[in-house]
Amino acid sequence: MSSLLEVRGLTAGYAGSAVLHGVDLTVDAAEVVAVLGRNGMGKSTLVSSVMGLIRPSGGSVRIGGVEHAGKAPYAVARSGVGLVPQGRRVFASLTVAEHLTIASRRRPAAARPTGWDRRRVLDLLPQLAGRLTHRGDQLSGGEQQMLAIARALLTNPQLLLLDEPSEGLAPALVHQVRDVVRELAAGGIGILLVEQDVRLALSVASRVAVMAKGRIVADAPTEDFRADPGRVRELLGL
């Protein structure tokens, strides 16, 4: 049986400059795979390439066994992929309710009837329920992050791409992100987590991949990384 996400030999970059050099990576349903690495190693480029925001120059991106390399972002989203982008990217002038309404309208036509709707999203992220009339620019950083997650869930993803979800958040909010990721994975969603917070990554991931200079240089169960902190420091330059 094929993985939910299977990336093989992926190469991609910007304006003729290569950033990814033959990346291989898989994510299964209900699995959290954390991608770690120093800044500028290609982690966000990997997410953008999977989502179709960057057109790969080579390699394969299979989602649910179907090739998606080079497809437009809307086609990737319709295949069951949700994106929580780095920096949240909520619309400053739209209310929380408007964000949720727009996301609901963009769900795939074949969305599962038992999937995510507004009620279920607000049950998972109750702090948004009291902020429905607030604009994006009236939310705290943590509330914006929860809104970005809610927006992605309303597309009913089978695979969720999380790009630096803890960035700029206070420790208590990082713990909330951790709890949400765990709950989503327990519900069957596969998660590709790009993260700088090593503690957060190791607390939620079943497998860790480390990127350096556009390549995966280590890929192993989380337990192996916990058992060898010296190796982790070496790989991440800590």
C-alpha positions as CSV (number, residue, x, y, z in Angstrom):
1,M,0.0,0.0,0.0
2,S,1.4,3.4,-1.0
3,S,2.0,6.2,1.5
4,L,-0.5,9.1,1.7
5,L,2.4,11.4,0.5
6,E,5.3,10.0,-1.4
7,V,8.0,12.4,-2.6
8,R,10.8,10.9,-4.7
9,G,13.8,12.6,-6.3
10,L,12.2,16.1,-5.9
11,T,14.2,19.0,-7.3
12,A,12.9,22.6,-7.2
13,G,14.0,26.2,-6.8
14,Y,13.5,29.8,-7.7
15,A,14.5,31.7,-10.9
16,G,16.7,28.9,-12.1
17,S,18.5,28.4,-8.8
18,A,18.1,24.9,-7.3
19,V,17.1,24.7,-3.7
20,L,15.9,21.0,-3.4
21,H,18.3,18.4,-4.7
22,G,16.6,15.0,-5.0
23,V,14.4,14.9,-1.8
24,D,12.8,11.6,-0.8
25,L,10.1,11.7,1.9
26,T,6.9,9.8,2.8
27,V,4.0,10.5,5.1
28,D,1.4,7.9,6.0
29,A,-2.2,8.5,7.3
30,A,-2.3,9.3,11.0
31,E,1.5,9.9,11.0
32,V,3.3,13.1,11.9
33,V,6.6,13.5,10.1
34,A,8.7,16.5,11.3
35,V,11.1,18.1,9.0
36,L,13.9,19.9,10.9
37,G,16.9,21.9,9.8
38,R,18.5,25.2,10.0
39,N,17.2,28.3,8.2
40,G,17.7,28.3,4.4
41,M,18.0,24.5,4.1
42,G,14.9,24.1,1.9
43,K,12.2,23.1,4.3
44,S,9.6,25.7,3.2
45,T,10.5,25.1,-0.4
46,L,9.6,21.5,0.1
47,V,6.2,22.4,1.5
48,S,5.6,24.9,-1.4
49,S,6.6,22.3,-3.9
50,V,4.2,19.7,-2.5
51,M,1.4,22.2,-2.4
52,G,2.0,23.3,-6.0
53,L,3.1,26.8,-5.2
54,I,6.5,26.1,-6.8
55,R,6.7,23.9,-9.9
56,P,9.3,21.2,-9.4
57,S,12.0,20.8,-12.1
58,G,12.2,17.1,-11.5
59,G,11.0,14.2,-9.4
60,S,7.7,12.9,-8.2
61,V,5.0,14.1,-5.7
62,R,2.4,11.4,-5.3
63,I,-0.7,12.0,-3.1
64,G,-2.8,9.0,-2.4
65,G,-0.9,7.2,-5.1
66,V,-1.7,9.8,-7.8
67,E,1.0,12.0,-9.4
68,H,0.7,15.7,-8.5
69,A,4.1,17.1,-9.3
70,G,3.6,20.3,-11.3
71,K,-0.1,20.6,-10.8
72,A,-1.7,23.9,-9.7
73,P,-2.3,24.5,-6.0
74,Y,-6.1,24.2,-6.4
75,A,-5.7,20.8,-7.9
76,V,-3.4,19.7,-5.0
77,A,-6.0,21.1,-2.5
78,R,-8.8,19.2,-4.2
79,S,-6.8,16.0,-3.7
80,G,-7.1,16.4,0.0
81,V,-4.1,18.6,1.0
82,G,-4.5,21.5,3.4
83,L,-1.8,24.1,4.0
84,V,-1.1,26.1,7.2
85,P,1.5,28.5,5.8
86,Q,4.4,30.1,7.6
87,G,3.4,33.5,8.9
88,R,-0.4,32.4,9.1
89,R,-1.4,34.8,6.2
90,V,-4.8,35.6,7.5
91,F,-6.7,38.4,5.8
92,A,-6.5,41.5,8.0
93,S,-9.8,43.0,6.9
94,L,-11.9,39.8,7.1
95,T,-13.6,38.5,10.2
96,V,-13.0,35.1,11.7
97,A,-16.5,34.1,10.5
98,E,-15.7,35.3,7.0
99,H,-12.5,33.3,6.9
100,L,-14.3,30.2,7.9
101,T,-17.1,30.7,5.4
102,I,-14.7,31.2,2.5
103,A,-12.7,28.1,3.5
104,S,-15.9,26.0,3.7
105,R,-16.9,27.0,0.2
106,R,-13.5,25.9,-1.2
107,R,-13.8,22.3,0.1
108,P,-13.5,19.5,-2.5
109,A,-16.8,18.5,-4.0
110,A,-16.2,14.9,-2.8
111,A,-15.6,16.0,0.8
112,R,-16.4,13.3,3.4
113,P,-19.9,13.9,4.9
114,T,-18.4,13.2,8.4
115,G,-15.5,15.6,7.8
116,W,-14.8,19.0,9.2
117,D,-17.5,21.7,9.5
118,R,-17.6,25.0,11.5
119,R,-19.1,23.3,14.6
120,R,-16.3,20.7,14.7
121,V,-13.6,23.2,14.1
122,L,-14.8,25.5,16.9
123,D,-15.0,22.5,19.2
124,L,-11.4,21.8,18.5
125,L,-10.4,25.5,18.7
126,P,-12.9,27.0,21.1
127,Q,-11.1,30.3,21.5
128,L,-12.2,31.2,18.0
129,A,-15.9,30.9,18.9
130,G,-15.8,34.1,20.9
131,R,-13.9,35.9,18.2
132,L,-16.1,35.3,15.1
133,T,-16.8,39.0,14.6
134,H,-13.2,40.1,15.0
135,R,-11.1,40.9,12.0
136,G,-7.8,39.2,11.3
137,D,-5.8,42.2,12.4
138,Q,-7.6,42.2,15.8
139,L,-6.4,38.7,16.7
140,S,-3.4,37.8,18.7
141,G,-0.6,35.7,17.0
142,G,-1.9,32.6,18.7
143,E,-5.5,33.3,17.5
144,Q,-4.2,33.9,14.0
145,Q,-2.4,30.6,14.1
146,M,-5.6,28.8,15.2
147,L,-7.5,30.5,12.5
148,A,-5.0,29.3,9.9
149,I,-5.4,25.8,11.2
150,A,-9.2,26.1,11.2
151,R,-9.2,27.4,7.6
152,A,-7.2,24.4,6.4
153,L,-9.3,21.9,8.3
154,L,-12.5,23.2,6.6
155,T,-11.2,21.9,3.3
156,N,-11.4,18.4,4.8
157,P,-7.7,17.4,4.2
158,Q,-6.4,13.9,4.5
159,L,-2.9,15.5,4.5
160,L,-2.0,18.7,6.4
161,L,1.1,20.7,5.7
162,L,2.2,22.8,8.7
163,D,5.0,25.3,8.0
164,E,6.5,26.7,11.2
165,P,3.3,26.7,13.3
166,S,5.0,27.7,16.5
167,E,6.8,30.7,15.1
168,G,6.5,33.7,17.3
169,L,4.2,32.0,19.8
170,A,4.4,32.1,23.6
171,P,5.2,28.7,25.3
172,A,1.6,28.1,26.4
173,L,0.4,28.6,22.8
174,V,3.1,26.2,21.5
175,H,1.7,23.6,23.9
176,Q,-1.7,24.2,22.4
177,V,-0.4,23.7,18.9
178,R,1.2,20.4,20.1
179,D,-2.2,19.2,21.5
180,V,-4.0,20.1,18.3
181,V,-1.4,18.3,16.1
182,R,-1.7,15.2,18.3
183,E,-5.5,15.2,18.1
184,L,-5.5,15.6,14.3
185,A,-3.1,12.8,13.8
186,A,-5.1,10.6,16.2
187,G,-8.1,11.3,14.0
188,G,-6.3,9.9,10.9
189,I,-4.9,13.0,9.2
190,G,-1.3,12.7,7.9
191,I,0.8,15.7,8.9
192,L,4.0,17.1,7.4
193,L,5.4,19.4,10.1
194,V,8.2,21.9,9.3
195,E,9.4,23.2,12.6
196,Q,12.3,25.1,14.2
197,D,11.2,24.2,17.7
198,V,13.0,20.8,18.2
199,R,11.1,20.1,21.5
200,L,7.7,20.6,19.8
201,A,8.7,18.4,16.8
202,L,10.0,15.6,19.0
203,S,6.9,15.7,21.2
204,V,4.4,15.1,18.3
205,A,6.3,13.3,15.5
206,S,6.6,9.6,15.0
207,R,9.4,10.2,12.5
208,V,11.9,12.9,12.0
209,A,13.7,14.0,8.8
210,V,16.5,16.5,8.8
211,M,17.3,18.7,5.8
212,A,20.6,20.2,5.0
213,K,21.4,22.1,1.8
214,G,18.3,20.9,0.1
215,R,18.7,17.3,0.9
216,I,17.3,14.8,3.5
217,V,20.4,13.8,5.4
218,A,18.6,11.8,8.1
219,D,15.3,10.1,8.4
220,A,14.5,7.9,11.4
221,P,11.9,7.2,14.1
222,T,11.7,9.9,16.7
223,E,12.9,7.5,19.4
224,D,16.2,7.3,17.6
225,F,16.7,11.0,17.8
226,R,15.7,11.2,21.4
227,A,18.3,8.4,22.2
228,D,21.1,10.3,20.6
229,P,21.0,14.1,21.4
230,G,24.6,14.5,20.3
231,R,23.6,13.4,16.8
232,V,20.6,15.9,16.8
233,R,22.9,18.8,17.8
234,E,25.3,17.8,15.1
235,L,22.7,17.6,12.4
236,L,21.0,20.8,13.4
237,G,24.1,22.8,14.1
238,L,22.9,23.5,17.7
